[in-house]
Amino acid sequence: MSAPGDTSAVAGDRTLDAQGRPKLKRGLGLWMATALVLGNMIGSGVFLLPASLAEAAGPVAILAWVVTGFGALMLALVFAGLGRAFPRTGGPYAYVREAFGEFPGFQTAWGYWIMVWSGNAAIAVAFVGYLSVFFPPLADNIWGAFAGIAAVWLLTGANIIGVREGGVIQLITAILKFVPLLIISVVGLFFIRAENFTPFAPEGFWPGITAGAALTLWAFLGLESATVPAEEVENPERNIPLATIIGTGAATVVYLLATVSITGIVPRAQLAESSSPFADAARAMFGVEWAAQGIAVVALISTFGALNGWILLQGRVPLAAAEDGLFPRIFARVHEQWRTPVFGLLVSSVLVSLLMLMNYSGSDTLVEQFNFALLLATLSALIPYAYSAAAQILFLVTHNPRFSTANLVRDVVVAGLAFAYSVYAMIGAGNEVIALGFLLIVLGVPVYLFLKWRQHKEGQAAPAATTVGGSSGGGS
């Protein structure tokens, strides 16, 4: 709020909203928005997923990437259309609330928020996995959890200072990881050994693809990243769709090349136990330790950049929901100087830290910790994804003026395929993760009930206060 005598709250001031409160600042151009999408997608997934996929599915997981890539493309087209039509902070939450009302909107915000902070725990675990290349005890020591937590809080501080500061970090790290990763993946194709692809489907063909699809979707989470801070993106109607499509397409190419290379270079048994599969592949390719360390540096940059991008988002969805009265009001506060949602950033990072500590045990490997966190995050994301696809279908068939009906059948089919893929991926997550994810969603219901009860009480109190004040004035 402005101080006495401060004239910054005059009409037309771009730093304040209609109530005179600080508002978000547009600081993300096209390339920063694209880096947000690309950097959030290419993070921990491409570096640790080869180990997860080797354990769960085997080489058939390559086909799982194809299935997931198709589903992700459908989702990217959905979010590109929604982002163009509704460039409002909150991304999936904003679309679902507009289409279906408050409670589905709340469920979307709640589920997406869980996805972000639980996913950040998985990314931090991956960061520690590659840090352990230089400091081996971190791979199976409680100090590894503390190292990941330290990275979380360092980047939380950077994102509190300003969205542009977070965007600069994202752009730099996206470039530093994408170029060498693409080169390494292409070079790795020349070191493939055919015997590493047999047996092709040790866990069964369709079961392997289904299990792999649930894991590979983790690597595509973030394709909607440009839609979440929409009110901080410059020229959002143009830049959000472009960033979404460019980022998703570039990430898909790298994922396919990298998975084929790593699967063909490292035997399945070794790959399934690896905490740094790219480093192991580089060691096998070049036979020198410095090559593995070079890969580990790229992976550290990648996971660090992804963690930065997701931390940037973790305060935005609760902010949008809080502005509509569907999250506690304190989440809606924007810092007057930095113009960032400080409270949402801090609370989310506290939850990330707690999840890392709770999930740690001496018997869990980094891959086991990573798999659990990523499956939980993936399931939490699939509900907002499915709701968003359904929202686009509703907007299209009801001829919402924000959408063109010229290609109605095509757009409905795309959104329908995106919805069907989201449901398919939920099935592949497994019963344990589905049960826990459902429990977390249900735990949001008491929060919603409390918020609605408080709004009801405030609505009753306002007229009463007016009556008392009027009586007092009349009798004096």
C-alpha positions, 0 to 999 in steps of 0.5 A: 500500500502507498504511504501517506503523501505518496501519489503513486496510486493515482489513476493509470499507475501501472504498479497498482491495481484498482484497490491501490495494491501492488500488482505483478510486473510484465518482465518476461518477453518471448524468449524468457517465456520460451526458456520458462517452458523449455527449462521447466520441461528439460530439468531433472526428467531427461537426466534421471528418467533413463534409470527410472524407465530401465527399472520400470519398463526396459527399452520399450520405454522408447515407445512410451516417449512416442505416446507421451510426446503425442499426448503432450503435443495435444495438451500444448495445443490446448494450452496455447489456445487457452493462453491466447484467449485468457491471458490471466495469472494462474494458467489452468486454474483460471481456465477451469474456474471460468468454465466450470465455476469455483469448486472445480477451479479450487480443485485445479489450483489445489492440485496444481499447487501440490504438483509444483511443490512436490515436483520441486522436491523431485527436481532437488533430489535429481540435483543432488544425484548429479552433485554426488558425482563430485561429492559421492557421500551425498548419494546416500546421506542425509546431507544430500537432502540438506544440499537440495534444500539449500538450492531450493532456498537460494533460488527462492530468494532470487525469485522473491527479488523479482520475476525478471531476475528469475527469468534471466536465470531461466534463460541462461540455464536453458541455453547452457543445458539445451545446446550441450544436451542436444550435442551429447544425445546425437554423438551418443547414437554412434556408441549404441550397442544392439544387445542393450535393447534386448529383451525389448519389453522385459515387463511386457509390451503394453504394461511396459508402455503404460508404466513408461508413459506415467513416468515420461509424462513427468518430463513434459510437465511444464508445457503450460508454464508460460500460461501460469505467470500470464500477467507477467508476460509481455504481449501475452496473446502472442508470446504465450502460444508461441512459447508453449509450442516452441518449448514443447517441440524442442524438448520432445526432440531432445528427449527421444534422442537422449533416451535412445542413446542412453538405453543403447549405451548402458546395460539395463541392470546398470542403468536401473541402479544409476543415480547419474545415467548421463554421466555413466553413459559419458564414462562408457563413451569416452572412457575418461572420468572428466567426460562424466564430470562434464555431463554432471555439470550440464545436468547440475545446470539443467536441474538448477534451472528447472528448479528456478523455473518451477519455484517462479511458478509456485507462488502464482497459482495460489495468488490467482486463486486467493484473488478470487477468494479460493485460497487464503488471502495472504497468498494474494499479497504482492510485495510493494517493492519486488512485486512478487507473491512472497508469501506463496513462494515462502510457504511452497519452499517450506513444503518442498523442504519438509517433503524432502526430509520426510521422504528420506530414509537410509534404505531409499536410493535417490532413484526411489526417492525421485520416482515417488516424488515425480509420480505424486507430482505427475498425478497432481498435474493430470487433474488440472490437465484433464480439467483444462482440456474439458474447459476448452471443449466447453468453450468451443461447443458453447461458441465462446466469443474468445474462440474461433469456431472456424475449425471447431471439429479439429479443435474439439478433437485435439482437446478430446485427445488431450483429455483422453491422454490425461486419463490414460496417464492417470491409470499408469501412475499405479494404485499407491500413487493414485490413492495418495494423490486422491487423498491430497486432493480430498484434503483440500476440501476442508480448506475450501469449506473454511474459505466459503464459511469465512466468506459467508460470515463476512457477508453477514457481518457487513450489513450488521455493522452498517445497521449498528453504525447507523443507529449510533449516528442517529442517536447522538 
